[in-house]
Amino acid sequence: MALLMCQTDAYLQCLTTSVVRADKIPEGYAVVLEQTILYPEGGGQPSDHGWIDGQRVESLARDENGKVIHVVKDWRGNKEVMVKIDWPRRFDHMQQHTAQHLITAIAEDQLGKSTLAFHLQPDICDIDVDGPVSEAQRAELERLVNEVIRQDRRVKHTEVSLDELGGVRTRGMPEAFTGPVRLVEIEGVDINTCGGTHVSSTAQLQSVSLLPPLKHKQGTKLRYLAGQRVLDQLQRRLRQAVELNALLSCGPDEHAQAIGRLVDQGKSNRAVLGRLRDELAEHLGDQLRRTSLQHMHRDSADLSVLSRIVSLAGIDDNASPVLLTGGDCEGAGVFLVAGPREVVTHVGPQIAEILEGRGGGKGTRYQGRAQRLDRADEAVALINRVMKEL
């Protein structure tokens, strides 16, 4: 299978070429060109994005003969066309893919960890390796990878026959593959079978940042950023640091301590709030027990508070029915109907409908969420009508 122009020169950004055929398909047109600089998906690397005569290429695939099919929505019937690539995206893929080769090689040589899978993702790439990787090993791997980057090692490709593959790092060839085989070499570090696009030297990787490793099945997922993604991540972290400086009134070195104090204060506040809610529930439960209220509303009450009020008020099968609501009295919130089970079973679903909500329950209680607490008076009127009928 002949190499594509993107495989012989990954830095080509424009190409004038001839059209071999353009077939009408449901998605538009399937266009095959004499050559292309657009890489179709393969080896863990996504397809390139690009344009043919200014028209966006919707997708890329290979036909049974290895020719790249470019899918476009419309076709003008031109014999020669200009192919242009989404260069920032392509160069990002070149950086991430070359970084994978480097991480894979050093992880195997220095840590004895073989690569099982590679995923070039839009934000963070990852490599699945066999066995565990400790934080100390991650840090050492990152150090060794960036050391090779600074050495400006040459990255090149060659073609060999299947018989010449001895000693080459590979995860296997496709069934019925006859060759020749494309090899990608990082000078003095690695030789690997690969059809993807890569930078021409390790220096163009700029840097690699390995994130904390994650356990994955029986092995480890090594997540990383390379090249421009490292700089982008640094800029995001710097912006976040500036925002936190203002919010916490301290510098980055004190962020953890300041946030720790806020967490502790939050726990303390929640404990105090819990006690106050209990006291409020006791007070309201006592009020409900001593009065003949049919409807009680508290803006700050949730279903747990309403349930506690009912329990403390002793509303059971022998008590008068009551409607309790919490939230925005003119809008959304929660409701609870309590009282004789015969009444509650009958009115509960109807009250949920009146309040434009949903609920459930059994026995002496029916509760749920509502969108129209402003219609509570209609719900109380329903309870009174049912009480008269029973």
C-alpha positions as CSV (number, residue, x, y, z in Angstrom):
1,M,0.0,0.0,0.0
2,A,1.6,3.3,-1.1
3,L,2.2,5.9,1.5
4,L,0.1,9.0,1.6
5,M,1.6,12.5,1.3
6,C,0.8,13.1,5.0
7,Q,2.9,10.0,5.8
8,T,5.9,11.1,3.7
9,D,5.8,14.7,4.8
10,A,3.6,15.5,7.8
11,Y,4.3,19.2,7.6
12,L,2.5,19.7,4.2
13,Q,-0.4,22.0,4.9
14,C,-1.7,22.5,1.3
15,L,-1.7,20.2,-1.8
16,T,-2.9,20.6,-5.4
17,T,-3.9,17.2,-6.7
18,S,-6.1,15.5,-9.3
19,V,-9.5,14.0,-8.7
20,V,-9.7,10.2,-9.4
21,R,-13.5,10.0,-8.9
22,A,-16.4,11.6,-7.1
23,D,-19.3,9.3,-6.4
24,K,-22.8,10.4,-5.2
25,I,-23.7,8.9,-1.8
26,P,-26.5,9.6,0.7
27,E,-24.2,11.9,2.8
28,G,-23.1,13.9,-0.3
29,Y,-20.1,12.8,-2.4
30,A,-17.3,10.3,-1.8
31,V,-14.2,11.9,-3.4
32,V,-11.0,10.0,-4.1
33,L,-7.9,12.0,-5.0
34,E,-4.7,11.1,-6.6
35,Q,-2.9,12.0,-3.4
36,T,-3.9,13.6,-0.1
37,I,-2.4,15.3,2.9
38,L,-5.4,14.4,5.1
39,Y,-4.7,11.4,7.5
40,P,-7.6,8.9,7.9
41,E,-8.1,7.5,11.3
42,G,-5.7,4.7,12.4
43,G,-3.4,3.5,15.1
44,G,-5.2,5.4,17.8
45,Q,-4.9,8.7,15.9
46,P,-8.2,10.4,14.8
47,S,-8.8,11.5,11.3
48,D,-7.6,15.0,10.2
49,H,-9.9,17.9,9.5
50,G,-9.5,19.8,6.3
51,W,-11.0,21.3,3.2
52,I,-11.2,20.6,-0.6
53,D,-11.4,23.8,-2.6
54,G,-12.7,25.5,0.6
55,Q,-15.4,22.9,1.3
56,R,-15.1,21.1,4.6
57,V,-14.3,17.4,4.5
58,E,-17.0,15.8,6.6
59,S,-15.2,12.4,7.2
60,L,-12.3,10.3,5.9
61,A,-12.1,6.5,5.3
62,R,-10.1,4.0,3.2
63,D,-11.6,1.9,0.5
64,E,-10.8,-1.7,-0.2
65,N,-7.7,-0.7,-2.1
66,G,-6.4,1.6,0.6
67,K,-7.4,4.8,-1.2
68,V,-8.7,7.6,1.0
69,I,-12.3,8.6,0.6
70,H,-13.1,12.2,1.4
71,V,-16.8,12.8,2.1
72,V,-18.1,16.3,1.2
73,K,-21.6,17.6,1.0
74,D,-21.4,19.2,-2.5
75,W,-19.2,18.7,-5.5
76,R,-18.5,21.1,-8.4
77,G,-16.9,18.5,-10.7
78,N,-13.4,20.0,-10.7
79,K,-10.5,17.9,-12.2
80,E,-7.9,19.5,-10.0
81,V,-8.4,20.7,-6.4
82,M,-6.6,22.3,-3.5
83,V,-6.5,20.3,-0.3
84,K,-5.9,22.2,2.9
85,I,-5.5,20.9,6.4
86,D,-6.6,22.1,9.8
87,W,-3.0,22.7,10.7
88,P,-3.2,23.5,14.5
89,R,-5.2,20.3,15.0
90,R,-2.8,18.2,12.9
91,F,0.3,19.6,14.7
92,D,-1.3,18.9,18.0
93,H,-1.9,15.3,16.9
94,M,1.7,15.0,15.7
95,Q,2.9,16.2,19.2
96,Q,0.6,13.9,21.1
97,H,1.4,10.8,18.9
98,T,5.1,11.3,19.0
99,A,4.9,11.8,22.8
100,Q,3.1,8.4,23.0
101,H,6.0,6.7,21.2
102,L,8.5,8.2,23.6
103,I,6.5,7.4,26.7
104,T,5.8,3.9,25.5
105,A,9.5,3.2,24.7
106,I,10.9,4.6,28.0
107,A,8.1,3.0,30.1
108,E,9.0,-0.4,28.6
109,D,12.8,0.0,28.8
110,Q,13.0,1.6,32.2
111,L,9.9,0.4,34.0
112,G,9.2,-2.9,32.2
113,K,5.7,-1.7,31.4
114,S,4.3,-2.7,28.0
115,T,1.8,-0.6,26.2
116,L,-1.6,-2.3,25.6
117,A,-3.6,0.6,24.1
118,F,-3.3,4.3,23.2
119,H,-6.1,6.9,22.9
120,L,-5.5,10.3,21.4
121,Q,-8.2,12.3,23.0
122,P,-9.2,16.0,22.4
123,D,-8.1,17.1,25.9
124,I,-6.0,14.4,27.6
125,C,-4.3,11.5,25.9
126,D,-3.8,8.1,27.7
127,I,-1.8,5.0,27.4
128,D,-2.8,1.7,29.0
129,V,0.1,-0.3,30.3
130,D,0.3,-3.6,32.1
131,G,0.9,-3.7,35.8
132,P,0.9,-1.0,38.5
133,V,2.7,2.3,38.2
134,S,3.5,4.2,41.4
135,E,3.7,7.9,41.8
136,A,7.5,7.7,42.1
137,Q,7.7,5.8,38.9
138,R,5.4,8.3,37.2
139,A,7.7,11.2,38.2
140,E,10.8,9.3,37.1
141,L,9.2,8.5,33.7
142,E,8.2,12.1,33.2
143,R,11.8,13.2,34.0
144,L,13.3,10.7,31.5
145,V,10.8,11.7,28.8
146,N,11.6,15.4,29.1
147,E,15.3,14.7,29.2
148,V,15.0,13.0,25.8
149,I,12.9,16.0,24.5
150,R,15.7,18.4,25.5
151,Q,18.3,16.2,23.6
152,D,16.5,17.1,20.3
153,R,16.5,13.5,19.0
154,R,15.7,13.1,15.3
155,V,12.3,11.5,14.5
156,K,12.2,9.8,11.0
157,H,10.3,7.2,9.1
158,T,11.5,4.4,6.8
159,E,9.9,1.4,5.0
160,V,10.9,-2.2,5.3
161,S,9.6,-5.6,4.3
162,L,7.9,-7.9,6.7
163,D,11.0,-10.0,6.8
164,E,13.0,-7.1,8.2
165,L,10.8,-6.5,11.3
166,G,13.1,-8.3,13.7
167,G,13.8,-6.3,16.9
168,V,11.2,-3.6,16.1
169,R,8.7,-2.6,18.7
170,T,5.2,-3.6,17.4
171,R,1.8,-4.5,18.6
172,G,1.2,-6.7,15.6
173,M,0.2,-6.2,12.0
174,P,-3.3,-6.5,10.5
175,E,-4.3,-9.9,9.2
176,A,-3.4,-10.5,5.5
177,F,-1.0,-7.5,5.5
178,T,1.7,-7.9,2.9
179,G,3.8,-4.8,3.4
180,P,5.9,-2.8,3.0
181,V,5.9,-1.7,6.7
182,R,6.3,1.9,7.7
183,L,8.6,2.4,10.7
184,V,8.9,5.5,12.9
185,E,12.2,5.9,14.7
186,I,13.1,8.2,17.6
187,E,16.9,8.3,17.2
188,G,18.6,6.1,19.8
189,V,15.4,5.5,21.7
190,D,12.8,3.6,19.7
191,I,11.8,2.0,16.4
192,N,8.1,1.3,16.1
193,T,5.6,0.2,13.4
194,C,3.2,3.1,12.8
195,G,1.3,4.8,10.0
196,G,0.5,8.0,11.9
197,T,1.9,11.6,11.7
198,H,4.8,12.7,13.9
199,V,7.0,15.7,14.6
200,S,10.5,15.7,13.1
201,S,12.4,16.0,16.4
202,T,11.8,15.5,20.0
203,A,12.5,19.2,20.7
204,Q,9.2,20.0,18.9
205,L,7.4,18.2,21.6
206,Q,8.4,21.1,23.9
207,S,7.5,19.2,27.0
208,V,5.4,16.3,28.4
209,S,3.4,16.3,31.6
210,L,2.3,13.0,33.0
211,L,-0.8,13.2,35.2
212,P,-1.3,11.0,38.3
213,P,-1.7,7.4,37.1
214,L,-5.1,5.6,37.3
215,K,-5.7,2.0,37.9
216,H,-7.3,0.4,34.9
217,K,-8.4,-3.2,34.8
218,Q,-5.3,-5.2,35.7
219,G,-2.9,-2.4,34.7
220,T,-2.5,1.4,34.7
221,K,-3.8,4.3,32.6
222,L,-1.0,6.8,32.0
223,R,-2.6,10.2,31.2
224,Y,-0.5,12.9,29.7
225,L,-0.3,16.3,27.9
226,A,2.3,17.2,25.3
227,G,3.4,20.3,23.5
228,Q,1.0,23.2,23.3
229,R,-1.4,21.4,25.6
230,V,1.0,21.7,28.4
231,L,1.3,25.5,27.8
232,D,-2.5,25.8,27.5
233,Q,-2.9,23.9,30.8
234,L,-0.4,26.1,32.5
235,Q,-2.2,29.2,31.3
236,R,-5.5,27.9,32.7
237,R,-3.9,27.1,36.1
238,L,-2.3,30.6,36.2
239,R,-5.7,32.2,35.6
240,Q,-7.3,30.0,38.3
241,A,-4.5,30.9,40.7
242,V,-5.2,34.6,40.1
243,E,-8.9,34.1,40.7
244,L,-8.2,32.1,43.9
245,N,-5.8,34.8,45.1
246,A,-8.6,37.3,45.0
247,L,-11.2,35.0,46.6
248,L,-9.0,33.6,49.3
249,S,-7.0,36.8,49.9
250,C,-3.7,34.9,49.9
251,G,-1.0,33.6,47.4
252,P,-0.9,30.2,45.7
253,D,1.3,28.7,48.4
254,E,-1.4,29.3,51.0
255,H,-4.4,28.2,48.9
256,A,-4.5,24.7,50.4
257,Q,-4.5,25.9,53.9
258,A,-7.1,28.6,53.2
259,I,-9.4,26.1,51.5
260,G,-8.9,23.7,54.4
261,R,-10.1,26.3,56.8
262,L,-13.1,27.0,54.6
263,V,-13.9,23.2,54.5
264,D,-13.6,23.0,58.3
265,Q,-15.8,26.1,58.7
266,G,-18.3,24.6,56.3
267,K,-18.5,21.4,58.4
268,S,-19.0,23.5,61.5
269,N,-21.7,25.6,59.9
270,R,-23.5,22.5,58.7
271,A,-23.5,21.1,62.2
272,V,-24.9,24.3,63.6
273,L,-27.5,24.6,60.8
274,G,-28.5,21.0,61.5
275,R,-29.1,21.8,65.2
276,L,-31.1,25.0,64.3
277,R,-33.2,23.0,61.8
278,D,-34.0,20.4,64.5
279,E,-35.0,23.2,66.9
280,L,-37.1,24.8,64.3
281,A,-38.8,21.5,63.5
282,E,-39.5,21.0,67.2
283,H,-41.0,24.5,67.5
284,L,-43.1,24.1,64.4
285,G,-44.2,20.6,65.4
286,D,-45.3,21.9,68.8
287,Q,-47.2,24.8,67.1
288,L,-48.9,22.4,64.7
289,R,-49.9,20.1,67.6
290,R,-51.5,22.9,69.6
291,T,-53.3,24.6,66.7
292,S,-55.8,23.7,63.9
293,L,-53.6,24.8,61.0
294,Q,-54.4,23.2,57.7
295,H,-51.4,24.5,55.9
296,M,-48.0,25.4,57.1
297,H,-45.2,26.9,54.9
298,R,-41.5,27.6,55.6
299,D,-39.3,28.9,52.8
300,S,-36.2,27.1,54.1
301,A,-37.8,23.7,54.8
302,D,-36.9,20.6,52.8
303,L,-38.7,17.3,52.9
304,S,-36.6,16.0,55.9
305,V,-37.7,19.0,57.9
306,L,-41.3,18.7,56.9
307,S,-41.3,15.0,57.8
308,R,-39.7,15.8,61.2
309,I,-42.4,18.4,61.9
310,V,-45.1,15.9,61.2
311,S,-43.5,13.3,63.5
312,L,-43.1,15.8,66.4
313,A,-46.6,17.0,65.9
314,G,-47.9,13.5,66.3
315,I,-50.0,13.6,63.1
316,D,-51.2,10.1,62.5
317,D,-54.3,8.1,61.4
318,N,-56.5,9.9,64.0
319,A,-55.3,13.5,63.4
320,S,-56.8,16.1,61.2
321,P,-55.1,16.2,57.7
322,V,-52.5,19.0,57.1
323,L,-50.5,20.2,54.1
324,L,-46.9,21.4,54.7
325,T,-44.9,23.1,52.0
326,G,-41.3,24.4,51.7
327,G,-39.5,26.5,49.2
328,D,-40.6,29.5,47.1
329,C,-44.3,30.0,48.1
330,E,-44.9,31.5,44.7
331,G,-43.0,28.9,42.7
332,A,-41.2,25.6,43.1
333,G,-40.5,23.6,46.3
334,V,-41.6,20.5,48.2
335,F,-44.9,19.4,49.8
336,L,-46.1,16.8,52.3
337,V,-49.7,15.8,53.1
338,A,-50.2,14.0,56.4
339,G,-53.2,12.7,58.2
340,P,-55.7,9.8,58.1
341,R,-54.5,7.2,55.6
342,E,-57.9,7.1,53.9
343,V,-57.7,10.9,53.2
344,V,-54.0,10.9,52.3
345,T,-54.3,8.0,49.9
346,H,-57.2,9.8,48.2
347,V,-55.9,13.3,47.9
348,G,-52.1,12.8,47.7
349,P,-51.9,12.2,43.9
350,Q,-54.5,14.9,43.3
351,I,-52.5,17.5,45.3
352,A,-49.4,16.6,43.3
353,E,-51.4,17.3,40.2
354,I,-52.7,20.6,41.5
355,L,-49.2,21.8,42.5
356,E,-47.9,20.6,39.1
357,G,-45.5,18.2,40.8
358,R,-44.8,14.5,41.4
359,G,-44.9,12.5,44.6
360,G,-45.4,9.2,46.3
361,G,-46.1,7.7,49.7
362,K,-48.1,5.3,51.7
363,G,-50.1,5.2,54.9
364,T,-50.5,8.5,56.6
365,R,-48.0,10.5,54.4
366,Y,-47.7,11.5,50.8
367,Q,-44.8,13.8,49.7
368,G,-43.0,15.1,46.6
369,R,-41.8,18.1,44.6
370,A,-43.9,20.8,43.1
371,Q,-43.7,23.7,40.6
372,R,-46.8,25.7,41.8
373,L,-46.8,26.2,45.6
374,D,-48.9,29.3,44.9
375,R,-51.8,26.9,44.4
376,A,-51.6,25.5,48.0
377,D,-55.0,27.1,48.8
378,E,-56.6,24.9,46.1
379,A,-54.9,21.8,47.6
380,V,-56.3,22.7,51.1
381,A,-59.8,23.2,49.5
382,L,-59.5,19.7,48.0
383,I,-58.7,18.2,51.4
384,N,-61.7,19.9,53.0
385,R,-64.0,18.6,50.2
386,V,-62.8,15.1,50.7
387,M,-63.2,15.3,54.4
388,K,-66.8,16.2,54.0
389,E,-67.4,13.4,51.6
390,L,-65.8,10.7,53.8
